[in-house]
Amino acid sequence: MRSVAVIAVPTGELAMVGTPDWTDHEFALAPGGYAEYPTRFPNDVTFTIGDDPAQSWSYIHPGPDDSWAGGRAHTYTLNVDLPTVRDLRLVVFLLDTHATAPGTVVVKLNGGTATTVALPAGGSAGHASGSAVDSGDIPSQFTVALPAAQLVAGRNTITLDKATGSWLVYDAVGIYPA
């Protein structure tokens, strides 16, 4: 068994999709059902906090290098309702990424300025394994600032666009105080 990377899980979550636990079992199609993505999510993922991730959030986010998913960019849309506005941060916990073509993710808040995140190379087992505890998965995470000046009281929309490269596999996605 290989050691698992220690992921820094912040405290004070305001919203969460999944659980940062080195598995993807709480998400739709997991583990290993990636070939069903085009049928199950023909218009990509749109998720509102409170929805059931087992039905509405695919564990795998394909990229334009993935012919099995149409060979195009795919966008995940996350809707979150906030009672008040303050500086926040989006933390994306990844179970794994493609080993040779991890690519990038473009994150936008309420249609504003894009933040492009270059992903690290993963272990490439995540598309089928489901757990970093007993596989070749290489977990990672990234954080994007969600400035109060771009947030609104009420519905906010965050998009994650797999703009380049191949797939990534989610462990969890959370919104935390800055």
Secondary structure, DSSP 8 states (H G I E B T S, - for coil): ----------SS-SEEEE-SSSB-TTSBTTTT-GGGHHHH-TT-EEEETTS-HHHHSBSEE--TT-GGGTSS-EEEEEEEEESS---EEEEEEEEEE-SS---EEEEEETT---EEEE-----S-TTT--BSSSSS---EEEEEEE-GGG--SEEEEEEEEEEESS-EEEEEEEEEE-
